Amino acid sequence: MGGVTIDLTAVAAIWIGGVLVLIPLTALLLRYGVIPLLEAVTEYRRHRADKSGELDRRMRVLEERLRKLESRQASEGRGIGVA
């Protein structure tokens, strides 16, 4: 038969050479690509959670101010008339 012969030594050398290139390339990709991206996403989520707490605090302050205004208006005999 006149089939194609495969030199296993050459195939193994090419495979090992490819692995030797891909491992450092993967490490560089993780170091300079994926890790900073994950840190940015984590920081964004942390900031968003802090902002949510800030909005809750501001809403409580506004509600307290409204209660004080309503009680002052009621003590003066006038209603606010909010529909």
N, C-alpha and C positions, 0 to 999 in steps of 0.2 A: 504494500500500500504506500501511496505517496502522500501521507498525511503530514501535518505540520508538527514538528517536534518542539517541545517546550523545554527550555533549559531552566530547571528548578532553582539553580543557583542564582540565575539572573532575576527570576521572579522574586525570590527571597531578598535579594539585595535591593531591588526597587521598593519592595514593601517596607523593609527596615529603614531605608532612606526616607521614604514618605512619612513614616511614623516619627523619625528623628526630627523632621521639619515640623510636623503638625503639633507635636507636644509643646514645644516652646511657643509656637504661634497661638495655640489655645490658651496658654498661660498669659501671654500678653493681652489677648482679647479679654480675658477675665479681669486682669488688673486694670486695664485702661478703658474698658467698655462696660462690662456688666456690673462690676462692683460700684463704680460711681453712679450708674443709673439706679441701682437698688438703694444707695444712700440718698439720692435725690427724692425717690419715691417715699422713702421712710420719713425724710424731713418734711415733705409736703403733707403727708398724713398727720404727722405730729403737729404741724402748724395749723392744719385744718381743725384738729381736735381742740387745740388751744383757742382757736377763734370761736368755736362753738360754745365753749365755756364762757368766753367773753360776752358773746351775745346773750347767753342766759343771764349773766350778771347784770348787763345793761337793761334787759327786759324787767328784771326784778326791781331795779332802781326806778324805772319809769312807772311801774305799777304802784310802787310805794308813793311816789310823787302824786300820782292820780288819786290814790286813797286819801292822802293829806288834803289835796285840793277839794275833793268831794266832801270830806268832813268839815272843812272850813266853810265851804259854801252852805252846807246843811246847817251849821251852827249860826250862820248869818241869816238863815231863813230863805235862802235862794237855792234853787236847784240848778244843776248844770244843764239839764235838758238834753242829754245825749240820747239820740234815737236809736 
